[in-house]
Amino acid sequence: MLALLCEAPAVAAAAHRSVVRSSRALIGIAAAVLLAGCNTVPSAPLAGADPADAAAPVSAVRSSAVTAGYLSLRPAVPASWRQQNERVTPRPNSER
């Protein structure tokens, strides 16, 4: 029984060392992968003309008024309910 009690801390220490080694390895691999992305330098722009070229063709500039499509929604005097009702009532069909 005493031998088992003496072995428990040794087993725990060995397990701890294993976890530390594996976590260090994972951190090292992750750092290598992240730093590998910093190593490459693109040789040319990936899309379109070179931005440093002043003679490069560009699309035309389009502009529109900020107030285009504006509709005033100021409060208005309410119409009578009868006029409102007649305006939205469907017209009778003479074929029926």
C-alpha positions in Angstrom: 0.0 0.0 0.0 2.8 2.3 0.9 4.4 1.6 -2.5 1.2 2.7 -4.3 1.2 6.0 -2.3 4.8 6.7 -3.2 4.2 5.9 -6.9 1.2 8.3 -7.3 3.2 11.5 -7.2 5.7 10.1 -9.6 2.9 9.1 -12.1 1.3 12.5 -11.8 4.7 14.2 -12.4 5.3 12.1 -15.5 1.8 12.9 -16.8 2.4 16.6 -16.2 5.7 16.5 -18.0 4.0 14.8 -21.0 1.2 17.5 -21.1 3.8 20.3 -20.9 5.9 18.7 -23.7 2.8 18.3 -26.0 1.6 21.8 -25.3 5.0 23.3 -26.1 5.0 21.3 -29.3 1.6 22.6 -30.3 2.6 26.2 -29.5 5.7 25.8 -31.6 3.8 24.4 -34.5 1.2 27.2 -34.3 3.9 29.9 -34.1 5.6 28.4 -37.2 2.4 28.3 -39.2 1.6 31.9 -38.3 5.1 33.2 -39.0 5.1 31.3 -42.4 2.4 33.7 -43.6 4.6 36.7 -42.9 7.5 35.2 -45.0 5.8 35.5 -48.4 5.8 38.8 -50.3 3.4 39.2 -53.2 5.2 40.1 -56.4 2.4 42.1 -58.1 -1.1 43.3 -57.4 -3.5 40.4 -57.3 -6.3 42.2 -59.2 -6.5 45.2 -61.5 -3.9 47.6 -62.6 -0.9 48.7 -60.6 -2.0 51.4 -58.2 1.3 53.2 -58.6 0.7 53.6 -62.4 -0.7 57.1 -63.1 -1.7 56.1 -66.6 -3.7 53.1 -65.4 -7.4 53.1 -66.7 -10.0 53.9 -64.1 -13.8 53.7 -64.2 -15.9 56.9 -64.5 -16.9 58.6 -61.3 -20.7 58.6 -60.7 -22.4 60.8 -58.3 -26.0 61.2 -57.1 -27.7 63.8 -55.1 -27.9 63.1 -51.4 -31.6 64.1 -51.3 -32.6 62.0 -54.4 -35.8 60.1 -53.6 -36.6 62.3 -50.6 -40.3 62.4 -49.7 -41.5 64.9 -47.2 -43.4 63.1 -44.4 -44.5 66.2 -42.5 -47.8 65.8 -40.6 -50.8 66.7 -42.7 -54.4 67.6 -41.8 -56.3 64.3 -41.6 -59.0 63.8 -44.2 -62.4 62.6 -43.3 -62.8 58.9 -42.8 -65.5 58.7 -45.4 -63.1 60.1 -48.1 -60.4 57.7 -47.0 -62.8 54.8 -47.1 -64.1 55.7 -50.6 -60.6 56.0 -51.9 -59.5 52.5 -50.9 -62.8 50.7 -51.6 -62.7 48.4 -54.7 -64.8 49.4 -57.6 -67.9 47.2 -58.2 -67.6 44.8 -61.1 -70.4 45.1 -63.6 -70.1 41.5 -64.9 -71.5 39.9 -61.8 
